[in-house]
C-alpha cells in the first residue's frame, strides 16, 4: 500500500473526529448554561480560522487544481475573518451583538464560497453531496443569527440543532462512506 493510499484510508478517522466536535458543540449549546453561545462563537471563529488556513495552504500548493482559486479566496476569508473576530473579541473591541453579526456574515460568506465551489468550480470532478450539505448548513447558521436579531428566536436551541445535525451528517459520511471507500477525498467535509 502506498503512502497516499494509507493517508486516504485514514481520512475517515479525521472526518469522524470533525463530526464528533461539531456534534459536541451542538449538544453543548442544547444542554448547557447561558454562556454556551459565547463559547460556541469562539469555537466557530477558531474553526473558520483553522479551516481557512488549511484551505489557503492547500490552494497555494495545488495552484493548477480545479477550484484552487476559490479555495484560496475562501481560505483567506475564513483565516482572516476568524482571526480578526478572535482578536476583536479578545481585546473587547466588539459588543456581543456586533460579534455575532460579524460571525454571521463570515459564516454566510464562507459557506457561500464553499457552495459556489461545490456547484460551479469543480471542473470535471464528480458532484459531491457532503460539501453541499455542510455549506448550506453553515449559511443557515449565519442566517439564523440575523433572524434572531429581528424576531424572538431561540438562537441557542436552533444553532445547537444545526451544529448537531452537521456533526451527525459528517460522522455518518466519514464512517459509512469514507471508511469503505479509501479513494474518498478528506476535503469533502
VMD Tcl script that builds the backbone (N, CA, C; Angstrom):
set m [mol new atoms 567]
animate dup $m
set s [atomselect $m all]
$s set {name element resname resid chain x y z} {
  {N N UNK 1 A 0.855 -1.179 0.000}
  {CA C UNK 1 A 0.000 0.000 0.000}
  {C C UNK 1 A 0.896 1.235 0.000}
  {N N UNK 2 A 0.626 2.180 -0.891}
  {CA C UNK 2 A 1.454 3.377 -0.982}
  {C C UNK 2 A 1.108 4.346 0.139}
  {N N UNK 3 A 1.967 5.361 0.333}
  {CA C UNK 3 A 1.737 6.351 1.391}
  {C C UNK 3 A 0.471 7.149 1.136}
  {N N UNK 4 A 0.185 7.450 -0.140}
  {CA C UNK 4 A -1.024 8.204 -0.476}
  {C C UNK 4 A -2.272 7.400 -0.144}
  {N N UNK 5 A -2.259 6.115 -0.480}
  {CA C UNK 5 A -3.401 5.260 -0.191}
  {C C UNK 5 A -3.586 5.122 1.312}
  {N N UNK 6 A -2.477 4.998 2.056}
  {CA C UNK 6 A -2.577 4.886 3.510}
  {C C UNK 6 A -3.166 6.144 4.114}
  {N N UNK 7 A -2.735 7.321 3.632}
  {CA C UNK 7 A -3.277 8.559 4.184}
  {C C UNK 7 A -4.737 8.729 3.801}
  {N N UNK 8 A -5.119 8.310 2.582}
  {CA C UNK 8 A -6.520 8.388 2.187}
  {C C UNK 8 A -7.370 7.395 2.962}
  {N N UNK 9 A -6.816 6.210 3.282}
  {CA C UNK 9 A -7.592 5.220 4.006}
  {C C UNK 9 A -7.849 5.653 5.439}
  {N N UNK 10 A -7.036 6.546 5.977}
  {CA C UNK 10 A -7.243 7.066 7.330}
  {C C UNK 10 A -8.006 8.387 7.338}
  {N N UNK 11 A -8.375 8.893 6.176}
  {CA C UNK 11 A -9.084 10.174 6.098}
  {C C UNK 11 A -10.413 10.110 6.837}
  {N N UNK 12 A -11.044 8.952 6.850}
  {CA C UNK 12 A -12.342 8.831 7.509}
  {C C UNK 12 A -12.232 9.103 9.010}
  {N N UNK 13 A -11.089 8.765 9.613}
  {CA C UNK 13 A -10.914 8.993 11.049}
  {C C UNK 13 A -10.975 10.493 11.349}
  {N N UNK 14 A -10.274 11.302 10.541}
  {CA C UNK 14 A -10.289 12.753 10.747}
  {C C UNK 14 A -11.673 13.325 10.480}
  {N N UNK 15 A -12.361 12.765 9.513}
  {CA C UNK 15 A -13.719 13.214 9.222}
  {C C UNK 15 A -14.635 12.928 10.410}
  {N N UNK 16 A -14.530 11.739 10.982}
  {CA C UNK 16 A -15.357 11.386 12.139}
  {C C UNK 16 A -15.017 12.279 13.332}
  {N N UNK 17 A -13.728 12.601 13.509}
  {CA C UNK 17 A -13.338 13.493 14.604}
  {C C UNK 17 A -13.967 14.876 14.410}
  {N N UNK 18 A -13.951 15.395 13.179}
  {CA C UNK 18 A -14.610 16.684 12.897}
  {C C UNK 18 A -16.093 16.597 13.220}
  {N N UNK 19 A -16.714 15.492 12.859}
  {CA C UNK 19 A -18.135 15.304 13.129}
  {C C UNK 19 A -18.432 15.252 14.620}
  {N N UNK 20 A -17.577 14.566 15.371}
  {CA C UNK 20 A -17.761 14.476 16.822}
  {C C UNK 20 A -17.627 15.851 17.456}
  {N N UNK 21 A -16.671 16.649 16.973}
  {CA C UNK 21 A -16.514 18.011 17.506}
  {C C UNK 21 A -17.756 18.863 17.226}
  {N N UNK 22 A -18.266 18.803 15.993}
  {CA C UNK 22 A -19.471 19.572 15.661}
  {C C UNK 22 A -20.661 19.084 16.471}
  {N N UNK 23 A -20.817 17.774 16.617}
  {CA C UNK 23 A -21.902 17.216 17.418}
  {C C UNK 23 A -21.767 17.646 18.877}
  {N N UNK 24 A -20.546 17.592 19.389}
  {CA C UNK 24 A -20.302 18.021 20.773}
  {C C UNK 24 A -20.648 19.485 20.994}
  {N N UNK 25 A -20.260 20.336 20.050}
  {CA C UNK 25 A -20.602 21.755 20.162}
  {C C UNK 25 A -22.119 21.957 20.133}
  {N N UNK 26 A -22.786 21.228 19.245}
  {CA C UNK 26 A -24.234 21.328 19.164}
  {C C UNK 26 A -24.911 20.900 20.456}
  {N N UNK 27 A -24.465 19.778 21.007}
  {CA C UNK 27 A -25.040 19.293 22.267}
  {C C UNK 27 A -24.716 20.230 23.425}
  {N N UNK 28 A -23.511 20.797 23.407}
  {CA C UNK 28 A -23.127 21.773 24.422}
  {C C UNK 28 A -24.086 22.968 24.388}
  {N N UNK 29 A -24.407 23.427 23.202}
  {CA C UNK 29 A -25.363 24.533 23.073}
  {C C UNK 29 A -26.747 24.138 23.555}
  {N N UNK 30 A -27.164 22.941 23.226}
  {CA C UNK 30 A -28.507 22.496 23.582}
  {C C UNK 30 A -28.697 22.297 25.082}
  {N N UNK 31 A -27.673 21.784 25.759}
  {CA C UNK 31 A -27.862 21.360 27.135}
  {C C UNK 31 A -27.022 22.102 28.162}
  {N N UNK 32 A -26.446 23.222 27.810}
  {CA C UNK 32 A -25.576 23.898 28.769}
  {C C UNK 32 A -26.150 25.232 29.204}
  {N N UNK 33 A -25.356 25.909 29.959}
  {CA C UNK 33 A -25.771 27.178 30.553}
  {C C UNK 33 A -25.819 28.300 29.520}
  {N N UNK 34 A -26.155 29.460 29.985}
  {CA C UNK 34 A -26.309 30.627 29.114}
  {C C UNK 34 A -24.991 31.092 28.508}
  {N N UNK 35 A -23.856 30.656 29.052}
  {CA C UNK 35 A -22.558 31.071 28.498}
  {C C UNK 35 A -22.166 30.262 27.267}
  {N N UNK 36 A -22.911 29.218 26.961}
  {CA C UNK 36 A -22.562 28.361 25.821}
  {C C UNK 36 A -22.480 29.119 24.501}
  {N N UNK 37 A -23.412 30.041 24.193}
  {CA C UNK 37 A -23.305 30.739 22.898}
  {C C UNK 37 A -21.997 31.497 22.718}
  {N N UNK 38 A -21.440 32.051 23.792}
  {CA C UNK 38 A -20.164 32.764 23.690}
  {C C UNK 38 A -19.051 31.776 23.347}
  {N N UNK 39 A -19.035 30.613 24.006}
  {CA C UNK 39 A -18.005 29.618 23.732}
  {C C UNK 39 A -18.150 29.032 22.340}
  {N N UNK 40 A -19.377 28.861 21.900}
  {CA C UNK 40 A -19.605 28.339 20.556}
  {C C UNK 40 A -19.147 29.359 19.517}
  {N N UNK 41 A -19.390 30.646 19.783}
  {CA C UNK 41 A -18.923 31.691 18.859}
  {C C UNK 41 A -17.401 31.648 18.748}
  {N N UNK 42 A -16.719 31.473 19.885}
  {CA C UNK 42 A -15.259 31.325 19.847}
  {C C UNK 42 A -14.863 30.084 19.050}
  {N N UNK 43 A -15.551 28.978 19.291}
  {CA C UNK 43 A -15.228 27.731 18.586}
  {C C UNK 43 A -15.448 27.882 17.079}
  {N N UNK 44 A -16.525 28.554 16.672}
  {CA C UNK 44 A -16.783 28.759 15.252}
  {C C UNK 44 A -15.737 29.685 14.629}
  {N N UNK 45 A -15.309 30.709 15.371}
  {CA C UNK 45 A -14.259 31.594 14.862}
  {C C UNK 45 A -12.940 30.832 14.716}
  {N N UNK 46 A -12.645 29.963 15.677}
  {CA C UNK 46 A -11.431 29.138 15.585}
  {C C UNK 46 A -11.542 28.185 14.403}
  {N N UNK 47 A -12.727 27.585 14.220}
  {CA C UNK 47 A -12.946 26.695 13.077}
  {C C UNK 47 A -12.723 27.432 11.765}
  {N N UNK 48 A -13.283 28.653 11.661}
  {CA C UNK 48 A -13.132 29.428 10.431}
  {C C UNK 48 A -11.656 29.734 10.175}
  {N N UNK 49 A -10.937 30.148 11.216}
  {CA C UNK 49 A -9.525 30.492 11.048}
  {C C UNK 49 A -8.700 29.257 10.685}
  {N N UNK 50 A -8.908 28.147 11.389}
  {CA C UNK 50 A -8.126 26.927 11.119}
  {C C UNK 50 A -8.473 26.339 9.753}
  {N N UNK 51 A -9.750 26.231 9.475}
  {CA C UNK 51 A -10.178 25.689 8.191}
  {C C UNK 51 A -9.734 26.594 7.049}
  {N N UNK 52 A -9.847 27.892 7.257}
  {CA C UNK 52 A -9.405 28.847 6.247}
  {C C UNK 52 A -7.909 28.772 6.005}
  {N N UNK 53 A -7.140 28.622 7.078}
  {CA C UNK 53 A -5.696 28.495 6.932}
  {C C UNK 53 A -5.309 27.246 6.160}
  {N N UNK 54 A -5.951 26.117 6.488}
  {CA C UNK 54 A -5.651 24.869 5.776}
  {C C UNK 54 A -6.075 24.962 4.312}
  {N N UNK 55 A -7.206 25.600 4.056}
  {CA C UNK 55 A -7.684 25.708 2.677}
  {C C UNK 55 A -6.800 26.652 1.863}
  {N N UNK 56 A -6.338 27.729 2.465}
  {CA C UNK 56 A -5.425 28.645 1.774}
  {C C UNK 56 A -4.119 27.933 1.440}
  {N N UNK 57 A -3.573 27.229 2.416}
  {CA C UNK 57 A -2.327 26.493 2.215}
  {C C UNK 57 A -2.490 25.442 1.120}
  {N N UNK 58 A -3.593 24.705 1.166}
  {CA C UNK 58 A -3.872 23.688 0.147}
  {C C UNK 58 A -4.023 24.330 -1.235}
  {N N UNK 59 A -4.719 25.468 -1.295}
  {CA C UNK 59 A -4.905 26.162 -2.569}
  {C C UNK 59 A -3.599 26.685 -3.142}
  {N N UNK 60 A -2.675 27.086 -2.266}
  {CA C UNK 60 A -1.371 27.556 -2.734}
  {C C UNK 60 A -0.511 26.406 -3.232}
  {N N UNK 61 A -0.614 25.254 -2.585}
  {CA C UNK 61 A 0.175 24.097 -3.011}
  {C C UNK 61 A -0.324 23.505 -4.323}
  {N N UNK 62 A -1.608 23.570 -4.541}
  {CA C UNK 62 A -2.210 22.970 -5.735}
  {C C UNK 62 A -2.801 24.068 -6.619}
  {N N UNK 63 A -1.979 24.975 -7.064}
  {CA C UNK 63 A -2.453 26.132 -7.843}
  {C C UNK 63 A -3.158 25.757 -9.132}
  {N N UNK 64 A -2.766 24.660 -9.752}
  {CA C UNK 64 A -3.355 24.277 -11.031}
  {C C UNK 64 A -4.565 23.367 -10.882}
  {N N UNK 65 A -4.893 22.979 -9.649}
  {CA C UNK 65 A -6.028 22.077 -9.429}
  {C C UNK 65 A -7.344 22.827 -9.640}
  {N N UNK 66 A -8.371 22.056 -9.995}
  {CA C UNK 66 A -9.705 22.638 -10.176}
  {C C UNK 66 A -10.178 23.204 -8.842}
  {N N UNK 67 A -10.678 24.425 -8.865}
  {CA C UNK 67 A -11.212 25.050 -7.661}
  {C C UNK 67 A -10.179 25.657 -6.741}
  {N N UNK 68 A -8.901 25.651 -7.121}
  {CA C UNK 68 A -7.875 26.150 -6.208}
  {C C UNK 68 A -7.990 27.661 -5.982}
  {N N UNK 69 A -8.456 28.398 -6.996}
  {CA C UNK 69 A -8.621 29.843 -6.809}
  {C C UNK 69 A -9.737 30.113 -5.797}
  {N N UNK 70 A -10.837 29.391 -5.914}
  {CA C UNK 70 A -11.916 29.537 -4.945}
  {C C UNK 70 A -11.454 29.087 -3.569}
  {N N UNK 71 A -10.647 28.015 -3.517}
  {CA C UNK 71 A -10.088 27.558 -2.240}
  {C C UNK 71 A -9.275 28.659 -1.572}
  {N N UNK 72 A -8.436 29.318 -2.347}
  {CA C UNK 72 A -7.602 30.378 -1.767}
  {C C UNK 72 A -8.445 31.543 -1.281}
  {N N UNK 73 A -9.424 31.948 -2.057}
  {CA C UNK 73 A -10.288 33.070 -1.648}
  {C C UNK 73 A -11.082 32.688 -0.406}
  {N N UNK 74 A -11.706 31.505 -0.438}
  {CA C UNK 74 A -12.496 31.040 0.712}
  {C C UNK 74 A -11.599 30.878 1.933}
  {N N UNK 75 A -10.402 30.340 1.714}
  {CA C UNK 75 A -9.467 30.164 2.811}
  {C C UNK 75 A -9.049 31.475 3.439}
  {N N UNK 76 A -8.768 32.470 2.607}
  {CA C UNK 76 A -8.388 33.780 3.147}
  {C C UNK 76 A -9.536 34.437 3.906}
  {N N UNK 77 A -10.760 34.284 3.403}
  {CA C UNK 77 A -11.925 34.822 4.114}
  {C C UNK 77 A -12.034 34.178 5.491}
  {N N UNK 78 A -11.926 32.847 5.541}
  {CA C UNK 78 A -12.021 32.149 6.820}
  {C C UNK 78 A -10.871 32.475 7.751}
  {N N UNK 79 A -9.651 32.450 7.219}
  {CA C UNK 79 A -8.464 32.704 8.032}
  {C C UNK 79 A -8.462 34.119 8.594}
  {N N UNK 80 A -8.572 35.102 7.711}
  {CA C UNK 80 A -8.513 36.494 8.165}
  {C C UNK 80 A -9.740 36.879 8.989}
  {N N UNK 81 A -10.923 36.438 8.540}
  {CA C UNK 81 A -12.142 36.755 9.285}
  {C C UNK 81 A -12.165 36.109 10.651}
  {N N UNK 82 A -11.791 34.832 10.726}
  {CA C UNK 82 A -11.771 34.139 12.014}
  {C C UNK 82 A -10.757 34.746 12.972}
  {N N UNK 83 A -9.547 35.043 12.461}
  {CA C UNK 83 A -8.522 35.662 13.307}
  {C C UNK 83 A -8.947 37.057 13.768}
  {N N UNK 84 A -9.520 37.831 12.850}
  {CA C UNK 84 A -9.973 39.179 13.222}
  {C C UNK 84 A -11.053 39.102 14.295}
  {N N UNK 85 A -11.985 38.190 14.132}
  {CA C UNK 85 A -13.059 38.044 15.115}
  {C C UNK 85 A -12.496 37.633 16.474}
  {N N UNK 86 A -11.556 36.701 16.474}
  {CA C UNK 86 A -10.945 36.275 17.738}
  {C C UNK 86 A -10.181 37.413 18.412}
  {N N UNK 87 A -9.425 38.164 17.622}
  {CA C UNK 87 A -8.668 39.278 18.196}
  {C C UNK 87 A -9.585 40.389 18.707}
  {N N UNK 88 A -10.610 40.708 17.937}
  {CA C UNK 88 A -11.550 41.751 18.370}
  {C C UNK 88 A -12.300 41.329 19.638}
  {N N UNK 89 A -12.633 40.061 19.745}
  {CA C UNK 89 A -13.312 39.570 20.950}
  {C C UNK 89 A -12.347 39.527 22.134}
  {N N UNK 90 A -11.113 39.099 21.895}
  {CA C UNK 90 A -10.128 39.007 22.970}
  {C C UNK 90 A -9.835 40.377 23.585}
  {N N UNK 91 A -9.736 41.399 22.746}
  {CA C UNK 91 A -9.438 42.740 23.234}
  {C C UNK 91 A -10.697 43.547 23.550}
  {N N UNK 92 A -11.844 42.894 23.603}
  {CA C UNK 92 A -13.128 43.526 23.940}
  {C C UNK 92 A -13.435 44.750 23.091}
  {N N UNK 93 A -13.128 44.674 21.811}
  {CA C UNK 93 A -13.404 45.772 20.895}
  {C C UNK 93 A -14.858 45.720 20.441}
  {N N UNK 94 A -15.399 44.501 20.325}
  {CA C UNK 94 A -16.765 44.319 19.837}
  {C C UNK 94 A -17.731 44.027 20.972}
  {N N UNK 95 A -18.941 44.520 20.825}
  {CA C UNK 95 A -20.002 44.081 21.728}
  {C C UNK 95 A -20.403 42.668 21.324}
  {N N UNK 96 A -21.140 42.001 22.171}
  {CA C UNK 96 A -21.564 40.638 21.868}
  {C C UNK 96 A -22.437 40.611 20.613}
  {N N UNK 97 A -23.348 41.571 20.481}
  {CA C UNK 97 A -24.218 41.642 19.306}
  {C C UNK 97 A -23.437 41.875 18.020}
  {N N UNK 98 A -22.457 42.771 18.073}
  {CA C UNK 98 A -21.640 43.046 16.892}
  {C C UNK 98 A -20.775 41.826 16.538}
  {N N UNK 99 A -20.287 41.124 17.545}
  {CA C UNK 99 A -19.503 39.919 17.295}
  {C C UNK 99 A -20.331 38.842 16.614}
  {N N UNK 100 A -21.573 38.670 17.083}
  {CA C UNK 100 A -22.460 37.687 16.449}
  {C C UNK 100 A -22.799 38.090 15.019}
  {N N UNK 101 A -22.987 39.372 14.784}
  {CA C UNK 101 A -23.290 39.839 13.429}
  {C C UNK 101 A -22.106 39.590 12.503}
  {N N UNK 102 A -20.902 39.884 12.951}
  {CA C UNK 102 A -19.704 39.621 12.151}
  {C C UNK 102 A -19.538 38.121 11.904}
  {N N UNK 103 A -19.782 37.306 12.933}
  {CA C UNK 103 A -19.700 35.858 12.764}
  {C C UNK 103 A -20.733 35.370 11.751}
  {N N UNK 104 A -21.944 35.919 11.798}
  {CA C UNK 104 A -22.989 35.525 10.849}
  {C C UNK 104 A -22.575 35.852 9.424}
  {N N UNK 105 A -22.011 37.041 9.231}
  {CA C UNK 105 A -21.558 37.435 7.893}
  {C C UNK 105 A -20.458 36.485 7.412}
  {N N UNK 106 A -19.509 36.175 8.291}
  {CA C UNK 106 A -18.426 35.266 7.927}
  {C C UNK 106 A -18.950 33.871 7.579}
  {N N UNK 107 A -19.904 33.370 8.375}
  {CA C UNK 107 A -20.469 32.050 8.090}
  {C C UNK 107 A -21.173 32.029 6.742}
  {N N UNK 108 A -21.916 33.090 6.442}
  {CA C UNK 108 A -22.646 33.148 5.166}
  {C C UNK 108 A -21.673 33.248 3.992}
  {N N UNK 109 A -20.666 34.099 4.102}
  {CA C UNK 109 A -19.693 34.246 3.011}
  {C C UNK 109 A -18.863 32.967 2.854}
  {N N UNK 110 A -18.387 32.401 3.961}
  {CA C UNK 110 A -17.585 31.174 3.923}
  {C C UNK 110 A -18.406 30.023 3.337}
  {N N UNK 111 A -19.621 29.866 3.814}
  {CA C UNK 111 A -20.495 28.823 3.281}
  {C C UNK 111 A -20.879 29.077 1.836}
  {N N UNK 112 A -21.120 30.344 1.481}
  {CA C UNK 112 A -21.470 30.695 0.100}
  {C C UNK 112 A -20.347 30.387 -0.873}
  {N N UNK 113 A -19.119 30.697 -0.489}
  {CA C UNK 113 A -17.981 30.365 -1.352}
  {C C UNK 113 A -17.811 28.851 -1.475}
  {N N UNK 114 A -18.035 28.133 -0.383}
  {CA C UNK 114 A -17.977 26.675 -0.439}
  {C C UNK 114 A -19.080 26.105 -1.316}
  {N N UNK 115 A -20.253 26.712 -1.244}
  {CA C UNK 115 A -21.373 26.296 -2.085}
  {C C UNK 115 A -21.072 26.557 -3.556}
  {N N UNK 116 A -20.499 27.722 -3.856}
  {CA C UNK 116 A -20.105 28.042 -5.224}
  {C C UNK 116 A -19.113 27.008 -5.747}
  {N N UNK 117 A -18.136 26.676 -4.913}
  {CA C UNK 117 A -17.132 25.704 -5.332}
  {C C UNK 117 A -17.767 24.327 -5.561}
  {N N UNK 118 A -18.659 23.919 -4.671}
  {CA C UNK 118 A -19.282 22.597 -4.800}
  {C C UNK 118 A -20.161 22.493 -6.041}
  {N N UNK 119 A -20.787 23.606 -6.413}
  {CA C UNK 119 A -21.713 23.564 -7.547}
  {C C UNK 119 A -21.081 23.940 -8.883}
  {N N UNK 120 A -20.212 24.950 -8.887}
  {CA C UNK 120 A -19.769 25.512 -10.160}
  {C C UNK 120 A -18.269 25.434 -10.430}
  {N N UNK 121 A -17.449 25.271 -9.398}
  {CA C UNK 121 A -15.999 25.343 -9.585}
  {C C UNK 121 A -15.336 23.998 -9.312}
  {N N UNK 122 A -15.970 22.923 -9.752}
  {CA C UNK 122 A -15.415 21.590 -9.532}
  {C C UNK 122 A -14.846 20.988 -10.797}
  {N N UNK 123 A -14.995 21.673 -11.918}
  {CA C UNK 123 A -14.463 21.179 -13.183}
  {C C UNK 123 A -15.093 19.857 -13.575}
  {N N UNK 124 A -14.262 18.906 -13.950}
  {CA C UNK 124 A -14.753 17.593 -14.387}
  {C C UNK 124 A -14.915 16.615 -13.228}
  {N N UNK 125 A -14.606 17.068 -11.996}
  {CA C UNK 125 A -14.756 16.180 -10.846}
  {C C UNK 125 A -16.229 15.848 -10.632}
  {N N UNK 126 A -16.467 14.710 -10.003}
  {CA C UNK 126 A -17.836 14.289 -9.736}
  {C C UNK 126 A -18.485 15.220 -8.700}
  {N N UNK 127 A -19.802 15.284 -8.764}
  {CA C UNK 127 A -20.545 16.084 -7.792}
  {C C UNK 127 A -20.499 15.377 -6.442}
  {N N UNK 128 A -20.248 16.146 -5.382}
  {CA C UNK 128 A -20.191 15.590 -4.035}
  {C C UNK 128 A -21.241 16.274 -3.167}
  {N N UNK 129 A -22.063 15.457 -2.526}
  {CA C UNK 129 A -23.147 15.972 -1.695}
  {C C UNK 129 A -22.667 16.553 -0.372}
  {N N UNK 130 A -21.614 16.013 0.188}
  {CA C UNK 130 A -21.170 16.411 1.515}
  {C C UNK 130 A -20.822 17.901 1.607}
  {N N UNK 131 A -19.986 18.436 0.713}
  {CA C UNK 131 A -19.703 19.868 0.803}
  {C C UNK 131 A -20.959 20.718 0.621}
  {N N UNK 132 A -21.876 20.261 -0.223}
  {CA C UNK 132 A -23.112 20.991 -0.444}
  {C C UNK 132 A -23.917 21.077 0.847}
  {N N UNK 133 A -24.100 19.959 1.534}
  {CA C UNK 133 A -24.883 19.949 2.774}
  {C C UNK 133 A -24.230 20.781 3.870}
  {N N UNK 134 A -22.932 20.599 4.071}
  {CA C UNK 134 A -22.241 21.325 5.139}
  {C C UNK 134 A -22.275 22.826 4.879}
  {N N UNK 135 A -22.036 23.241 3.642}
  {CA C UNK 135 A -22.028 24.674 3.340}
  {C C UNK 135 A -23.431 25.277 3.423}
  {N N UNK 136 A -24.454 24.528 3.021}
  {CA C UNK 136 A -25.826 25.013 3.195}
  {C C UNK 136 A -26.154 25.196 4.673}
  {N N UNK 137 A -25.698 24.275 5.508}
  {CA C UNK 137 A -25.954 24.404 6.947}
  {C C UNK 137 A -25.157 25.552 7.560}
  {N N UNK 138 A -23.944 25.812 7.070}
  {CA C UNK 138 A -23.187 26.976 7.547}
  {C C UNK 138 A -23.903 28.276 7.187}
  {N N UNK 139 A -24.422 28.354 5.966}
  {CA C UNK 139 A -25.188 29.526 5.551}
  {C C UNK 139 A -26.438 29.655 6.422}
  {N N UNK 140 A -27.111 28.533 6.662}
  {CA C UNK 140 A -28.299 28.540 7.513}
  {C C UNK 140 A -27.992 29.014 8.919}
  {N N UNK 141 A -26.854 28.618 9.451}
  {CA C UNK 141 A -26.440 29.060 10.781}
  {C C UNK 141 A -26.234 30.574 10.803}
  {N N UNK 142 A -25.601 31.103 9.775}
  {CA C UNK 142 A -25.413 32.558 9.697}
  {C C UNK 142 A -26.739 33.295 9.566}
  {N N UNK 143 A -27.652 32.765 8.770}
  {CA C UNK 143 A -28.970 33.398 8.595}
  {C C UNK 143 A -29.752 33.380 9.901}
  {N N UNK 144 A -29.623 32.297 10.663}
  {CA C UNK 144 A -30.328 32.214 11.951}
  {C C UNK 144 A -29.881 33.313 12.906}
  {N N UNK 145 A -28.607 33.664 12.872}
  {CA C UNK 145 A -28.122 34.735 13.746}
  {C C UNK 145 A -28.802 36.047 13.375}
  {N N UNK 146 A -28.895 36.337 12.067}
  {CA C UNK 146 A -29.587 37.556 11.643}
  {C C UNK 146 A -31.066 37.515 12.016}
  {N N UNK 147 A -31.688 36.369 11.816}
  {CA C UNK 147 A -33.115 36.227 12.117}
  {C C UNK 147 A -33.372 36.410 13.605}
  {N N UNK 148 A -32.446 35.951 14.445}
  {CA C UNK 148 A -32.629 36.085 15.895}
  {C C UNK 148 A -32.565 37.542 16.337}
  {N N UNK 149 A -31.941 38.388 15.541}
  {CA C UNK 149 A -31.873 39.822 15.869}
  {C C UNK 149 A -33.189 40.528 15.534}
  {N N UNK 150 A -33.929 39.992 14.559}
  {CA C UNK 150 A -35.170 40.618 14.101}
  {C C UNK 150 A -36.361 40.176 14.949}
  {N N UNK 151 A -36.426 38.905 15.263}
  {CA C UNK 151 A -37.573 38.331 15.962}
  {C C UNK 151 A -37.123 37.581 17.209}
  {N N UNK 152 A -38.094 37.326 18.064}
  {CA C UNK 152 A -37.844 36.494 19.231}
  {C C UNK 152 A -37.579 35.075 18.738}
  {N N UNK 153 A -36.369 34.619 18.901}
  {CA C UNK 153 A -35.932 33.355 18.304}
  {C C UNK 153 A -34.883 32.751 19.223}
  {N N UNK 154 A -35.043 31.502 19.599}
  {CA C UNK 154 A -34.091 30.845 20.487}
  {C C UNK 154 A -32.872 30.386 19.680}
  {N N UNK 155 A -31.917 31.279 19.537}
  {CA C UNK 155 A -30.722 31.010 18.746}
  {C C UNK 155 A -29.920 29.847 19.319}
  {N N UNK 156 A -29.854 29.766 20.632}
  {CA C UNK 156 A -29.096 28.684 21.270}
  {C C UNK 156 A -29.660 27.323 20.883}
  {N N UNK 157 A -30.968 27.184 20.931}
  {CA C UNK 157 A -31.616 25.916 20.601}
  {C C UNK 157 A -31.411 25.553 19.133}
  {N N UNK 158 A -31.737 26.480 18.242}
  {CA C UNK 158 A -31.696 26.162 16.815}
  {C C UNK 158 A -30.283 26.022 16.280}
  {N N UNK 159 A -29.356 26.852 16.752}
  {CA C UNK 159 A -27.976 26.684 16.289}
  {C C UNK 159 A -27.374 25.410 16.873}
  {N N UNK 160 A -27.778 25.029 18.071}
  {CA C UNK 160 A -27.342 23.751 18.635}
  {C C UNK 160 A -27.837 22.590 17.801}
  {N N UNK 161 A -29.094 22.675 17.363}
  {CA C UNK 161 A -29.639 21.622 16.495}
  {C C UNK 161 A -28.894 21.552 15.167}
  {N N UNK 162 A -28.621 22.711 14.558}
  {CA C UNK 162 A -27.916 22.728 13.272}
  {C C UNK 162 A -26.505 22.155 13.422}
  {N N UNK 163 A -25.792 22.554 14.470}
  {CA C UNK 163 A -24.448 22.021 14.683}
  {C C UNK 163 A -24.486 20.518 14.950}
  {N N UNK 164 A -25.480 20.064 15.706}
  {CA C UNK 164 A -25.605 18.623 15.965}
  {C C UNK 164 A -25.911 17.868 14.667}
  {N N UNK 165 A -26.757 18.442 13.817}
  {CA C UNK 165 A -27.077 17.808 12.526}
  {C C UNK 165 A -25.838 17.757 11.640}
  {N N UNK 166 A -25.081 18.874 11.593}
  {CA C UNK 166 A -23.830 18.889 10.822}
  {C C UNK 166 A -22.908 17.783 11.331}
  {N N UNK 167 A -22.770 17.677 12.647}
  {CA C UNK 167 A -21.911 16.653 13.230}
  {C C UNK 167 A -22.349 15.245 12.885}
  {N N UNK 168 A -23.660 14.985 12.988}
  {CA C UNK 168 A -24.161 13.652 12.660}
  {C C UNK 168 A -23.953 13.313 11.188}
  {N N UNK 169 A -24.200 14.280 10.307}
  {CA C UNK 169 A -24.005 14.043 8.876}
  {C C UNK 169 A -22.540 13.734 8.587}
  {N N UNK 170 A -21.639 14.485 9.198}
  {CA C UNK 170 A -20.210 14.273 8.967}
  {C C UNK 170 A -19.766 12.924 9.517}
  {N N UNK 171 A -20.256 12.548 10.694}
  {CA C UNK 171 A -19.897 11.247 11.277}
  {C C UNK 171 A -20.377 10.110 10.388}
  {N N UNK 172 A -21.637 10.182 9.975}
  {CA C UNK 172 A -22.195 9.131 9.113}
  {C C UNK 172 A -21.417 9.053 7.805}
  {N N UNK 173 A -21.132 10.211 7.206}
  {CA C UNK 173 A -20.377 10.233 5.950}
  {C C UNK 173 A -18.996 9.610 6.133}
  {N N UNK 174 A -18.283 10.031 7.173}
  {CA C UNK 174 A -16.939 9.506 7.400}
  {C C UNK 174 A -16.931 8.019 7.685}
  {N N UNK 175 A -17.875 7.583 8.502}
  {CA C UNK 175 A -17.880 6.174 8.894}
  {C C UNK 175 A -18.414 5.266 7.786}
  {N N UNK 176 A -19.501 5.658 7.157}
  {CA C UNK 176 A -20.114 4.776 6.169}
  {C C UNK 176 A -19.525 4.903 4.767}
  {N N UNK 177 A -19.131 6.124 4.377}
  {CA C UNK 177 A -18.656 6.300 3.007}
  {C C UNK 177 A -17.136 6.307 2.913}
  {N N UNK 178 A -16.489 7.208 3.655}
  {CA C UNK 178 A -15.041 7.316 3.529}
  {C C UNK 178 A -14.321 6.071 4.031}
  {N N UNK 179 A -14.837 5.464 5.050}
  {CA C UNK 179 A -14.185 4.265 5.592}
  {C C UNK 179 A -14.210 3.124 4.579}
  {N N UNK 180 A -15.329 2.982 3.874}
  {CA C UNK 180 A -15.446 1.893 2.907}
  {C C UNK 180 A -14.892 2.253 1.540}
  {N N UNK 181 A -14.634 3.537 1.300}
  {CA C UNK 181 A -14.118 3.985 0.012}
  {C C UNK 181 A -12.832 4.785 0.263}
  {N N UNK 182 A -11.666 4.124 0.296}
  {CA C UNK 182 A -10.405 4.801 0.608}
  {C C UNK 182 A -10.043 5.921 -0.361}
  {N N UNK 183 A -10.651 5.934 -1.544}
  {CA C UNK 183 A -10.336 6.986 -2.503}
  {C C UNK 183 A -11.122 8.253 -2.241}
  {N N UNK 184 A -12.040 8.217 -1.278}
  {CA C UNK 184 A -12.842 9.408 -0.966}
  {C C UNK 184 A -11.922 10.509 -0.451}
  {N N UNK 185 A -12.251 11.696 -0.816}
  {CA C UNK 185 A -11.430 12.852 -0.515}
  {C C UNK 185 A -11.761 13.391 0.871}
  {N N UNK 186 A -10.744 13.633 1.684}
  {CA C UNK 186 A -10.956 14.198 3.014}
  {C C UNK 186 A -11.459 15.623 2.925}
  {N N UNK 187 A -11.230 16.296 1.803}
  {CA C UNK 187 A -11.691 17.674 1.629}
  {C C UNK 187 A -13.181 17.744 1.350}
  {N N UNK 188 A -13.842 16.600 1.262}
  {CA C UNK 188 A -15.291 16.610 1.045}
  {C C UNK 188 A -16.022 17.256 2.216}
  {N N UNK 189 A -15.397 17.316 3.374}
  {CA C UNK 189 A -16.062 17.847 4.558}
  {C C UNK 189 A -15.556 19.233 4.854}
}
mol reanalyze $m
mol bondsrecalc $m
mol representation Tube
mol addrep $m
